[in-house]
């Protein structure tokens, strides 16, 4: 009985870390350009996992995992992940961490729709209702007097679409490959793509300037996001998800935007209006409805025959 609870507690810690990174990244990219930050972050994470891989496999002579299909799958996953993080990180220049957390959480709601469109998986009725609820919540969270996103909200929303595509693609490719090599390839792809963007469009040389790298917000941001929020968080999810149900994992990770809002309130005193809080609640509810097997629960309940006393007669 211990293992499932320990797995849940650890995954809650992962959600806490992911929730806090919105504020941490926002503070770091004030000194380091957004995609340059991502380039350093994912390079460190990929190298960290590569070291772990070689330590775990130091006595093996064959590395059959590293083949063409693995690199192709990792490149596809890395492409979507890179777009998601690039848009999210740039978006944080223009919007608040708490709003970014809840908008990013829409990826959970969009996954059932994309699974239907791309993989032809059946869409649960409650998932459709969850999408509608979350869309209305997004409107309440992001709109002011005029009907328009600000730039940061729009970028992060498109980033949420990319994250949803990455989740759907992971469901397609992950069963065919070992988790650690696939993660290394995926994160390495994000690192390479981020470096290319930074080389052409940002002052990438700042990533090698000690005066910038050792700014407390930048150094702390890189350590937390690369090691804890990327490399170790992925390993924890991969290893511990086997000890608990997918539904519980989804519900635990739905807490990520809540922790983002709490972090913003505690450290930068960000306060959302009543309408924005209502929008957050609707998005959170939509995320839960998109994942909970409510229809299955109702069907199982209906299949239970009530004991009307005739059996004992």
LUMBA-125974 format. One record per residue (C-alpha): chain; residue in three letters; x, y, z. Coordinates in Angstrom, 1 decimal. Layout:
<mipas>
   mol   type       xx       yy       zz
     A    ala        X        Y        Z
...
</mipas>
This chain:
<mipas>
   mol   type       xx       yy       zz
     A    unk      0.0      0.0      0.0
     A    unk      2.9      2.3      0.5
     A    unk      4.1      2.5     -3.1
     A    unk      1.0      4.1     -4.7
     A    unk      0.9      6.7     -2.0
     A    unk      4.6      7.4     -2.3
     A    unk      4.2      7.7     -6.1
     A    unk      1.3     10.1     -5.7
     A    unk      3.3     12.3     -3.2
     A    unk      6.3     12.4     -5.5
     A    unk      4.1     13.3     -8.5
     A    unk      2.5     16.1     -6.4
     A    unk      6.0     17.4     -5.8
     A    unk      6.6     17.3     -9.6
     A    unk      3.4     19.3    -10.1
     A    unk      4.6     21.8     -7.5
     A    unk      8.0     22.2     -9.3
     A    unk      6.3     22.7    -12.6
     A    unk      3.9     25.2    -11.1
     A    unk      6.7     27.3     -9.6
     A    unk      8.7     27.4    -12.8
     A    unk      6.4     29.9    -14.4
     A    unk      7.5     32.6    -12.0
     A    unk     11.1     31.3    -12.0
     A    unk     11.4     31.4    -15.8
     A    unk      9.8     34.8    -16.0
     A    unk     12.4     36.2    -13.6
     A    unk     15.3     34.5    -15.5
     A    unk     14.4     35.7    -19.0
     A    unk     14.5     39.2    -17.8
     A    unk     18.3     38.8    -18.1
     A    unk     18.7     35.9    -20.6
     A    unk     16.7     35.8    -23.9
     A    unk     13.9     33.3    -23.8
     A    unk     15.0     30.8    -26.4
     A    unk     18.6     31.1    -25.3
     A    unk     17.4     30.2    -21.8
     A    unk     15.6     27.2    -23.3
     A    unk     18.7     26.1    -25.2
     A    unk     20.8     26.0    -22.1
     A    unk     18.0     24.4    -20.1
     A    unk     17.3     21.5    -22.4
     A    unk     21.0     21.0    -23.2
     A    unk     21.8     20.5    -19.5
     A    unk     18.7     18.3    -19.1
     A    unk     19.6     16.1    -22.1
     A    unk     23.3     15.7    -20.9
     A    unk     22.1     15.0    -17.4
     A    unk     19.9     12.1    -18.6
     A    unk     22.7     10.9    -21.0
     A    unk     25.0     10.6    -18.0
     A    unk     22.4      8.6    -16.2
     A    unk     21.9      6.4    -19.2
     A    unk     25.6      5.5    -19.5
     A    unk     25.8      4.9    -15.7
     A    unk     22.9      2.5    -15.9
     A    unk     24.2      0.7    -19.0
     A    unk     28.0      0.8    -18.3
     A    unk     28.2     -3.0    -18.4
     A    unk     26.2     -3.5    -21.5
     A    unk     28.0     -4.0    -24.8
     A    unk     25.0     -3.4    -27.1
     A    unk     23.0     -0.2    -27.5
     A    unk     20.2     -1.5    -29.7
     A    unk     17.8      1.3    -28.5
     A    unk     19.7      3.9    -30.6
     A    unk     18.3      3.4    -34.1
     A    unk     16.7      5.4    -36.8
     A    unk     13.1      5.1    -35.7
     A    unk     14.0      6.3    -32.2
     A    unk     15.6      9.4    -33.5
     A    unk     12.7     10.1    -35.8
     A    unk     10.2      9.7    -32.9
     A    unk     12.3     11.8    -30.6
     A    unk     12.6     14.5    -33.3
     A    unk      8.8     14.6    -33.7
     A    unk      8.2     14.8    -29.9
     A    unk     11.0     17.3    -29.5
     A    unk      9.6     19.5    -32.3
     A    unk      6.3     19.9    -30.5
     A    unk      7.9     20.3    -27.1
     A    unk     10.3     23.0    -28.4
     A    unk      7.4     25.0    -30.0
     A    unk      5.4     24.7    -26.7
     A    unk      8.2     25.9    -24.5
     A    unk      9.4     28.6    -26.9
     A    unk      5.9     30.1    -27.1
     A    unk      5.3     29.7    -23.4
     A    unk      8.7     31.3    -22.5
     A    unk      8.2     34.2    -24.8
     A    unk      4.6     34.6    -23.7
     A    unk      5.8     35.0    -20.1
     A    unk      7.4     38.3    -21.2
     A    unk      3.9     39.7    -21.7
     A    unk      1.6     38.0    -19.2
     A    unk      1.5     36.9    -15.5
     A    unk      2.7     33.5    -14.2
     A    unk     -0.6     32.5    -12.8
     A    unk     -2.5     33.2    -16.1
     A    unk      0.2     31.3    -18.0
     A    unk     -0.2     28.3    -15.7
     A    unk     -3.9     28.0    -16.3
     A    unk     -3.7     28.6    -20.0
     A    unk     -1.0     26.0    -20.3
     A    unk     -3.2     23.6    -18.4
     A    unk     -5.6     23.7    -21.4
     A    unk     -3.3     21.2    -23.0
     A    unk     -4.9     18.5    -20.8
     A    unk     -8.3     19.5    -22.1
     A    unk     -7.2     19.5    -25.8
     A    unk     -5.6     16.1    -25.7
     A    unk     -8.9     14.1    -26.1
     A    unk     -9.8     16.2    -29.2
     A    unk     -6.4     15.8    -30.8
     A    unk     -6.5     12.1    -30.0
     A    unk     -9.7     11.8    -31.9
     A    unk     -8.5     13.9    -34.9
     A    unk     -5.1     12.2    -35.2
     A    unk     -5.5      8.8    -33.7
     A    unk     -9.2      8.2    -34.2
     A    unk     -9.7      7.5    -30.5
     A    unk    -13.2      7.9    -29.2
     A    unk    -14.0     11.2    -27.5
     A    unk    -15.8     10.9    -24.1
     A    unk    -18.9     13.1    -23.9
     A    unk    -17.7     14.6    -20.6
     A    unk    -14.4     15.5    -22.3
     A    unk    -16.3     17.6    -24.8
     A    unk    -18.2     19.3    -22.0
     A    unk    -14.8     19.9    -20.3
     A    unk    -13.5     21.6    -23.4
     A    unk    -16.4     23.9    -23.6
     A    unk    -16.2     24.7    -19.9
     A    unk    -12.5     25.4    -20.2
     A    unk    -12.9     27.6    -23.3
     A    unk    -15.4     29.8    -21.4
     A    unk    -13.0     29.8    -18.4
     A    unk    -10.2     30.9    -20.7
     A    unk    -12.4     33.8    -21.9
     A    unk    -13.0     35.0    -18.3
     A    unk     -9.4     34.6    -17.4
     A    unk     -7.8     36.5    -20.3
     A    unk    -10.4     39.1    -21.5
     A    unk    -10.5     42.7    -20.3
     A    unk    -12.9     45.2    -21.6
     A    unk    -12.3     44.3    -25.3
     A    unk    -12.6     40.9    -26.9
     A    unk     -8.9     40.2    -27.4
     A    unk     -6.0     38.2    -26.0
     A    unk     -2.9     40.1    -25.0
     A    unk      0.1     38.9    -26.9
     A    unk      1.4     36.8    -24.0
     A    unk     -1.9     35.0    -23.5
     A    unk     -2.2     34.2    -27.3
     A    unk      1.4     32.8    -27.4
     A    unk      0.9     30.6    -24.4
     A    unk     -2.4     29.4    -25.8
     A    unk     -0.8     28.3    -29.0
     A    unk      2.0     26.8    -26.8
     A    unk     -0.7     24.8    -25.0
     A    unk     -1.8     23.4    -28.4
     A    unk      1.8     22.3    -29.0
     A    unk      2.0     20.6    -25.6
     A    unk     -1.2     18.8    -26.4
     A    unk      0.3     17.6    -29.7
     A    unk      3.4     16.4    -27.8
     A    unk      1.3     14.5    -25.3
     A    unk     -0.7     12.8    -28.1
     A    unk      2.5     12.0    -30.0
     A    unk      4.0     10.6    -26.9
     A    unk      1.1      8.2    -26.6
     A    unk      1.7      7.1    -30.1
     A    unk      5.5      6.6    -30.0
     A    unk      6.4      5.9    -26.3
     A    unk      5.2      2.2    -26.2
     A    unk      7.6      1.4    -29.0
     A    unk     10.8      2.7    -27.4
     A    unk     12.7      2.6    -24.1
     A    unk     11.8      5.7    -22.0
     A    unk     15.3      7.0    -21.3
     A    unk     16.7      7.0    -24.8
     A    unk     13.5      8.5    -26.1
     A    unk     13.6     11.3    -23.5
     A    unk     17.3     12.0    -24.3
     A    unk     16.5     12.3    -28.0
     A    unk     13.4     14.4    -27.4
     A    unk     15.2     16.9    -25.0
     A    unk     18.2     17.0    -27.2
     A    unk     16.0     18.0    -30.2
     A    unk     14.6     20.8    -28.1
     A    unk     18.1     21.9    -27.2
     A    unk     19.3     21.9    -30.8
     A    unk     16.2     23.7    -32.2
     A    unk     16.4     26.3    -29.4
     A    unk     20.1     27.0    -30.1
     A    unk     19.3     27.4    -33.8
     A    unk     16.6     30.0    -33.1
     A    unk     18.8     31.8    -30.6
     A    unk     21.7     31.9    -33.0
     A    unk     19.7     33.6    -35.7
     A    unk     17.3     35.8    -33.7
     A    unk     18.7     36.4    -30.2
     A    unk     21.9     37.4    -28.6
     A    unk     22.9     33.8    -27.9
     A    unk     26.4     34.9    -26.7
     A    unk     24.8     36.0    -23.5
     A    unk     24.5     32.3    -22.6
     A    unk     28.3     32.2    -22.3
     A    unk     28.7     35.4    -20.3
     A    unk     29.5     34.6    -16.7
     A    unk     28.2     38.0    -15.6
     A    unk     24.7     36.9    -16.8
     A    unk     24.8     33.2    -16.0
     A    unk     25.7     33.9    -12.4
     A    unk     22.9     36.4    -11.8
     A    unk     21.0     34.7     -9.0
     A    unk     17.7     34.6    -10.9
     A    unk     19.3     33.1    -14.0
     A    unk     21.5     30.5    -12.3
     A    unk     18.6     29.4    -10.0
     A    unk     16.2     29.3    -12.9
     A    unk     18.5     27.1    -15.0
     A    unk     19.2     24.7    -12.2
     A    unk     15.6     24.3    -11.2
     A    unk     14.2     24.0    -14.7
     A    unk     16.9     21.8    -16.3
     A    unk     17.6     19.3    -13.5
     A    unk     14.4     19.3    -11.4
     A    unk     11.6     20.4    -13.7
     A    unk     12.9     18.6    -16.8
     A    unk     15.3     15.8    -16.3
     A    unk     14.3     14.5    -12.8
     A    unk     10.6     15.3    -13.3
     A    unk     10.5     13.3    -16.5
     A    unk     12.3     10.3    -14.8
     A    unk      9.9     10.5    -11.8
     A    unk      6.8     10.5    -14.1
     A    unk      8.1      7.6    -16.2
     A    unk      9.1      5.5    -13.2
     A    unk      6.2      6.2    -10.8
     A    unk      3.3      6.3    -13.2
     A    unk      3.5      2.5    -13.2
     A    unk      2.6      2.5     -9.6
     A    unk     -0.6      4.5     -9.8
     A    unk     -3.4      5.0    -12.3
     A    unk     -3.3      7.3    -15.3
     A    unk     -6.4      9.1    -14.0
     A    unk     -4.8      9.9    -10.7
     A    unk     -1.6     11.1    -12.5
     A    unk     -3.8     13.4    -14.7
     A    unk     -5.6     14.8    -11.7
     A    unk     -2.3     15.4     -9.8
     A    unk     -0.8     17.2    -12.8
     A    unk     -4.0     19.3    -13.1
     A    unk     -2.8     21.0     -9.8
     A    unk      0.1     22.6    -11.7
     A    unk     -1.7     25.8    -12.6
     A    unk     -3.0     26.0     -9.0
     A    unk      0.6     25.9     -7.7
     A    unk      1.5     28.6    -10.3
     A    unk     -1.2     30.9     -9.0
     A    unk     -0.2     30.3     -5.3
     A    unk      3.5     30.9     -6.1
     A    unk      2.6     34.2     -7.9
     A    unk      0.5     35.3     -4.9
     A    unk      3.1     34.4     -2.3
     A    unk      6.2     35.9     -4.0
     A    unk      5.0     38.7     -6.2
     A    unk      1.6     39.4     -4.6
     A    unk     -0.3     38.8     -7.8
     A    unk     -4.1     38.9     -7.1
     A    unk     -6.6     37.8     -9.7
     A    unk    -10.0     39.5    -10.0
     A    unk    -13.2     37.6     -9.2
     A    unk    -13.9     37.1    -12.8
     A    unk    -10.4     35.7    -13.5
     A    unk    -10.7     33.4    -10.5
     A    unk    -14.0     32.1    -11.9
     A    unk    -12.2     31.5    -15.2
     A    unk     -9.4     29.6    -13.4
     A    unk    -12.0     27.4    -11.6
     A    unk    -13.8     26.6    -14.9
     A    unk    -10.5     25.7    -16.6
     A    unk     -9.6     23.5    -13.7
     A    unk    -13.0     21.8    -13.7
     A    unk    -12.7     21.3    -17.5
     A    unk     -9.3     19.7    -17.0
     A    unk    -10.8     17.2    -14.5
     A    unk    -13.8     16.4    -16.6
     A    unk    -11.5     15.7    -19.6
     A    unk     -9.7     13.0    -17.7
     A    unk    -12.1     11.4    -15.2
     A    unk    -13.8      8.2    -16.6
     A    unk    -17.2      9.6    -15.5
     A    unk    -19.1      7.7    -18.3
     A    unk    -17.5      4.4    -17.2
     A    unk    -18.5      5.1    -13.6
     A    unk    -22.1      5.8    -14.6
     A    unk    -22.2      2.6    -16.7
     A    unk    -20.8      0.5    -13.8
     A    unk    -23.3      2.0    -11.4
     A    unk    -26.2      1.2    -13.7
     A    unk    -25.0     -2.4    -14.1
     A    unk    -25.2     -3.0    -10.4
     A    unk    -28.5     -4.6     -9.5
     A    unk    -30.0     -3.4     -6.2
     A    unk    -30.8     -6.0     -3.7
     A    unk    -34.6     -5.7     -3.2
     A    unk    -34.7     -8.6     -0.7
     A    unk    -36.1    -11.2     -3.1
     A    unk    -32.8    -13.3     -2.9
     A    unk    -33.3    -14.0      0.8
     A    unk    -37.0    -14.9      0.5
</mipas>
